[in-house]
Amino acid sequence: MSVHPSNKERLKLPKSIILRGIGVFGNIFKNGFYTNGNQVDARFLIKDTLPNGLYVGFVASKRNGNATVRNHQKRLLRETFRLNRRTLHDLAIDKNKRIELLLIAKKELSSFEPAQTDVCRHLTYVAQKL
């Protein structure tokens, strides 16, 4: 079964919503709220500035392992976020808010299901804070 091109585009995680740069990450670490999970932690800022929507960054510390391990952890975080982002993104647009979210892999992160549980819990928590 082939996927219609518009549906195919919807399945991707757009690069435009991925946060980049040490200044952006530093600001979230310094001024953001913190929530922890079993295998994934999160920090987030809620702003009234434009553009509205949900923006995300993925973090895996060097103490988690070598580059292969860290890249695998970030791939898991990206996939779990991609599958669960729509509700919070739409809520941020409706409330005219900009949410900057960092998902931080803990050393224990190695499989999809625990990561998805933690990411869903973090997204629900952020939605309650709106």
C-alpha positions in Angstrom: 0.0 0.0 0.0 1.5 3.4 -1.0 1.1 6.4 1.2 -0.3 9.6 -0.3 2.5 12.3 -0.5 0.7 14.7 1.8 0.4 11.9 4.4 4.0 11.0 3.9 5.0 14.6 4.7 2.9 14.6 7.8 4.8 11.6 9.1 8.1 13.4 9.1 9.6 15.5 11.9 10.3 18.8 10.3 13.8 20.2 10.7 12.2 23.7 11.3 11.0 22.6 14.8 14.3 21.2 16.0 16.2 23.5 18.3 19.8 24.1 17.6 22.6 26.1 19.2 24.2 26.3 22.5 22.6 29.6 23.3 19.1 28.2 23.0 19.9 25.1 25.0 21.7 27.2 27.7 18.6 29.5 28.0 16.3 26.5 28.5 18.7 24.9 31.0 19.0 28.2 32.9 15.4 29.5 32.9 13.3 26.4 32.1 11.2 24.1 34.1 12.3 20.6 34.8 10.5 17.3 34.9 12.1 13.9 35.3 11.3 10.4 34.2 12.7 6.9 34.5 14.8 7.0 31.3 14.1 10.5 29.9 14.2 13.9 31.6 12.7 17.1 30.1 13.3 20.8 30.4 10.9 23.3 28.9 10.1 27.0 28.5 6.8 28.5 27.7 6.9 31.8 25.9 4.5 34.3 24.4 6.9 35.2 21.5 6.4 34.3 17.9 6.5 32.0 16.1 4.0 29.9 18.1 4.2 26.2 18.2 6.3 23.4 19.7 10.1 23.3 19.3 12.3 20.5 20.5 15.9 19.6 21.1 17.4 16.2 21.9 20.3 15.7 24.4 22.4 12.7 25.1 25.4 13.4 27.4 28.9 12.0 26.8 28.6 10.1 30.0 25.8 8.0 28.5 28.4 6.2 26.3 30.2 6.5 23.0 28.8 8.2 19.9 27.0 5.2 18.7 25.1 4.8 21.9 24.3 8.5 22.1 23.1 8.6 18.4 20.8 5.6 19.1 19.4 7.3 22.2 18.7 10.5 20.2 17.0 8.4 17.4 14.7 6.9 20.0 13.9 10.3 21.4 13.1 11.7 18.0 10.9 8.8 17.0 8.9 8.9 20.3 8.5 12.7 20.0 7.4 12.4 16.3 4.7 10.0 17.2 3.3 12.0 20.1 3.8 15.7 19.3 0.6 16.6 17.4 -1.6 17.2 20.4 0.8 19.5 22.3 1.7 21.3 19.1 -1.9 22.1 18.3 -2.6 23.2 21.9 0.4 25.6 21.7 -0.9 27.1 18.5 -4.5 27.5 19.9 -3.2 29.3 23.0 -0.7 31.4 21.0 2.3 30.1 23.0 5.8 29.0 22.0 7.0 25.9 23.8 10.7 25.0 23.7 11.3 21.5 25.0 14.5 19.6 25.6 14.3 15.8 25.9 17.3 14.5 27.8 18.3 10.8 27.6 19.5 9.2 30.7 22.2 6.6 30.7 19.7 3.7 31.1 17.7 4.6 27.9 18.0 1.7 25.5 14.6 0.7 24.2 11.5 2.3 22.6 8.7 1.5 25.0 10.1 3.1 28.2 11.2 6.1 26.2 7.7 6.5 24.8 6.1 6.2 28.2 8.4 9.0 29.6 8.0 11.3 26.6 4.2 11.0 26.7 4.3 11.8 30.4 6.4 14.9 29.8 4.2 16.1 27.0 1.1 15.7 29.2 2.9 17.6 32.0 3.8 20.5 29.7 0.2 20.6 28.4 -1.1 21.0 31.9 1.3 23.9 32.5 -0.2 25.8 29.5 
